[in-house]
Amino acid sequence: MRISVLYDAGSNDDKYFSKAEAISRRIGVQPDNSWDGHVDVPDLETDPTLKDILKELIPDEKIKMNPADRLMHSFGKSSVEILKLRLGIFPEVVDAVIFPGKDDLVNLMKKLDHKKVLMIPFGGGTNVNGSLDITSSRKKISLDTKNLRNLEVHQNYVMAGSGFTGKDVENELNQKGLTIGNFPESFYHSTLGGWVATKATGQESNQYGGIENLVLGVNMATSEGMINDQVVPRNSYPLDMQRMSLGAEGKTGLVTDLYIKKIPITSKRHYGSFMFRTYKEGINALSQMKKFPSVARLSDEVETSLSLEGEFHGIAGNIFEKYLNLRKVRNGSMLILVNNDSRISEKPVSGVYSTKIPAKKWFEDRYSRPALGNLLWKKGFIPDTLETATTWDKLYPLHSSVREEFNKTMAEWDAKGIIMSHLSHMYESGACIYFTYVLWKEKEQLDLLLDVRDRLIKSFSANGAAITHHHGSGEYFRKYLDSGLEKRMDSMKDPLFSGE
Ligand SMILES: Cc1cc2nc3c(=O)[nH]c(=O)nc-3n(C[C@H](O)[C@H](O)[C@H](O)COP(=O)(O)OP(=O)(O)OC[C@H]3O[C@@H](n4cnc5c(N)ncnc54)[C@H](O)[C@@H]3O)c2cc1C
């Protein structure tokens, strides 16, 4: 049996075919179109004793021990995991997958012995930080949250089950005139519980904030039973379950429900775009804004030229290109803006207005873009992303250092690649900068990828930037955190959900 290991970006390959070709041309390699994104599921031994223990605690139909389900619950969507799978290197696979309802949880948590069993919560499996890449001498049980999908709309807040995907909860809330307010690119598949556990943030964070700003409290299933937050506007406790679960990647327990703010649905969106001669000029203009639009996304020159690739066709396209040439910004840096309802934002202090079209197009495609990554994987390339955040004054120097480090690494490995970036998620003090790069080398692909990642993350630190802004610390980033901080985080873990 074969399973797909790539992110499910829908049937959008056609939309991105020409962009994937453009990337190939710029890298200067046309590798074989050789992989279909699938792997063969290996034979796996099943532990009948584990099945017997689980059957005592949860209905049989909520337990899966077949190899395909177990493998699907044992990796995320990071480039490291996908590349390993493409190379035939399999992760340590979980021993069972369970799909409990809320009523099953207390019994499960109380009766399972943490010396023998490790619980690993699973939402949509879209994390990109290795948080499901766990090795353990204990039996590993993946706890899929699919059946945790209750929804209650109260006068001042909403309570929603952690197993809802973004898309499904948004559909439900929209019918009640509300919106969830968090729109990560993985919106169709990532879950509310996963957002809390990785401290995710969405594309409209300038308006709504990250998940930490949307959640008022959580309920948690732990080895000591349920621990529920009170729903209050603020408390002065040193800790509550909301704070203990944010970014904890399921190591402090399972988030069963979230109490979230009631946010009215957007009825109208306003779009705009601006071109700057350089990325540096764009960063400078953004840094001077006092109120940011709901979405502001500034692409560097490489990312801008790729997003405009193939767009200057027809009479309107030709006129637009001539206009950009005339204003000397044709090869510059593009800012797209989206504003919800009457949220007013300032215009940037410089930049050439470049119509609504690029912003509208970006918005329409906002969840389908991972299809481009899939095409690159299938062609034989290694696409990857790393994101960070720093203060306004450090953003451009960081961008230059990271590019320099990338090019140096490519030369040392005799590899080929391309790197680009954009700014998104704006704050008064700074912004998130998101790097996308595509690598190619015929051999030593995993060593190359790991070295590039290591050097870029170290370059973030050296430039005073965060290890990660919104992907969560995961197994792959933890080693870069301050060891004292890591020790403190360890002290909060639940033994049933953590350990070696
Ligand atoms: C194409 C793509 C685009 C992405 N875009 C964004 C983006 O725009 N913004 C962003 O922030 N991230 C983004 N991500 C990363 C990813 O979607 C987020 O990290 C997301 O929050 C993971 O949610 P999930 O439900 O898939 O969690 P999973 O991958 O299933 O799990 C992630 C971690 O959370 C734990 N966990 C899951 N559910 C629970 C629960 N109920 N209780 C306790 N722990 C739990 C798991 O054990 C694991 O440690 C993207 C990823 C991809 C592949």
The ligand as an SDF file (V2000), in Angstrom:
LIG
                    3D

 53 58  0  0  0  0  0  0  0  0999 V2000
    1.6420   24.2050    4.1210 C   0  0  0  0  0  0  0  0  0  0  0  0
    1.7460   24.6320    5.5430 C   0  0  0  0  0  0  0  0  0  0  0  0
    1.4500   25.9400    5.8880 C   0  0  0  0  0  0  0  0  0  0  0  0
    1.5370   26.3510    7.2220 C   0  0  0  0  0  0  0  0  0  0  0  0
    1.1970   27.6430    7.5370 N   0  0  0  0  0  0  0  0  0  0  0  0
    1.2700   28.0490    8.8160 C   0  0  0  0  0  0  0  0  0  0  0  0
    0.9090   29.3820    9.1720 C   0  0  0  0  0  0  0  0  0  0  0  0
    0.5140   30.1870    8.3240 O   0  0  0  0  0  0  0  0  0  0  0  0
    0.9910   29.7410   10.4640 N   0  0  0  0  0  0  0  0  0  0  0  0
    1.4120   28.8660   11.4230 C   0  0  0  0  0  0  0  0  0  0  0  0
    1.4590   29.2450   12.5950 O   0  0  0  0  0  0  0  0  0  0  0  0
    1.7710   27.6030   11.1120 N   0  0  0  0  0  0  0  0  0  0  0  0
    1.6970   27.1750    9.8420 C   0  0  0  0  0  0  0  0  0  0  0  0
    2.0420   25.8840    9.5170 N   0  0  0  0  0  0  0  0  0  0  0  0
    2.4640   24.9500   10.5620 C   0  0  0  0  0  0  0  0  0  0  0  0
    1.2950   24.1150   11.1580 C   0  0  0  0  0  0  0  0  0  0  0  0
    0.1730   24.1390   10.3390 O   0  0  0  0  0  0  0  0  0  0  0  0
    0.9730   24.6310   12.5470 C   0  0  0  0  0  0  0  0  0  0  0  0
    2.0680   24.3850   13.3900 O   0  0  0  0  0  0  0  0  0  0  0  0
   -0.3070   24.0410   13.1510 C   0  0  0  0  0  0  0  0  0  0  0  0
   -0.6080   24.7580   14.3100 O   0  0  0  0  0  0  0  0  0  0  0  0
   -0.2150   22.5530   13.4840 C   0  0  0  0  0  0  0  0  0  0  0  0
   -1.5270   22.1100   13.7850 O   0  0  0  0  0  0  0  0  0  0  0  0
   -1.9480   20.5950   13.5950 P   0  0  0  0  0  0  0  0  0  0  0  0
   -3.3570   20.4670   14.0340 O   0  0  0  0  0  0  0  0  0  0  0  0
   -1.6450   20.1190   12.2560 O   0  0  0  0  0  0  0  0  0  0  0  0
   -1.0080   19.9070   14.6950 O   0  0  0  0  0  0  0  0  0  0  0  0
   -0.1730   18.5560   14.5710 P   0  0  0  0  0  0  0  0  0  0  0  0
    0.8270   18.6690   13.5050 O   0  0  0  0  0  0  0  0  0  0  0  0
   -1.0870   17.3990   14.5380 O   0  0  0  0  0  0  0  0  0  0  0  0
    0.5650   18.5660   15.9860 O   0  0  0  0  0  0  0  0  0  0  0  0
    1.5360   19.5360   16.2810 C   0  0  0  0  0  0  0  0  0  0  0  0
    1.9280   19.4280   17.7510 C   0  0  0  0  0  0  0  0  0  0  0  0
    0.8090   19.7730   18.5610 O   0  0  0  0  0  0  0  0  0  0  0  0
    0.4430   18.6980   19.4180 C   0  0  0  0  0  0  0  0  0  0  0  0
   -1.0240   18.7040   19.4860 N   0  0  0  0  0  0  0  0  0  0  0  0
   -1.9070   18.5870   18.4690 C   0  0  0  0  0  0  0  0  0  0  0  0
   -3.1750   18.6740   18.9400 N   0  0  0  0  0  0  0  0  0  0  0  0
   -3.0800   18.8520   20.2780 C   0  0  0  0  0  0  0  0  0  0  0  0
   -4.0260   18.9980   21.3360 C   0  0  0  0  0  0  0  0  0  0  0  0
   -5.3440   18.9800   21.1130 N   0  0  0  0  0  0  0  0  0  0  0  0
   -3.5670   19.1420   22.6000 N   0  0  0  0  0  0  0  0  0  0  0  0
   -2.2360   19.1590   22.8690 C   0  0  0  0  0  0  0  0  0  0  0  0
   -1.2930   19.0290   21.9090 N   0  0  0  0  0  0  0  0  0  0  0  0
   -1.7150   18.8860   20.6300 C   0  0  0  0  0  0  0  0  0  0  0  0
    1.0320   17.4520   18.7790 C   0  0  0  0  0  0  0  0  0  0  0  0
    1.3090   16.4480   19.7360 O   0  0  0  0  0  0  0  0  0  0  0  0
    2.3060   18.0170   18.1620 C   0  0  0  0  0  0  0  0  0  0  0  0
    3.3030   18.1020   19.1500 O   0  0  0  0  0  0  0  0  0  0  0  0
    1.9610   25.4370    8.2030 C   0  0  0  0  0  0  0  0  0  0  0  0
    2.2600   24.1180    7.8500 C   0  0  0  0  0  0  0  0  0  0  0  0
    2.1540   23.7180    6.5320 C   0  0  0  0  0  0  0  0  0  0  0  0
    2.4740   22.2960    6.1750 C   0  0  0  0  0  0  0  0  0  0  0  0
  1  2  1  0
  2  3  1  0
  2 52  2  0
  3  4  2  0
  4  5  1  0
  4 50  1  0
  5  6  2  0
  6  7  1  0
  6 13  1  0
  7  8  2  0
  7  9  1  0
  9 10  1  0
 10 11  2  0
 10 12  1  0
 12 13  2  0
 13 14  1  0
 14 15  1  0
 14 50  1  0
 15 16  1  0
 16 17  1  0
 16 18  1  0
 18 19  1  0
 18 20  1  0
 20 21  1  0
 20 22  1  0
 22 23  1  0
 23 24  1  0
 24 25  2  0
 24 26  1  0
 24 27  1  0
 27 28  1  0
 28 29  2  0
 28 30  1  0
 28 31  1  0
 31 32  1  0
 32 33  1  0
 33 34  1  0
 33 48  1  0
 34 35  1  0
 35 36  1  0
 35 46  1  0
 36 37  1  0
 36 45  1  0
 37 38  2  0
 38 39  1  0
 39 40  1  0
 39 45  2  0
 40 41  1  0
 40 42  2  0
 42 43  1  0
 43 44  2  0
 44 45  1  0
 46 47  1  0
 46 48  1  0
 48 49  1  0
 50 51  2  0
 51 52  1  0
 52 53  1  0
M  END
$$$$
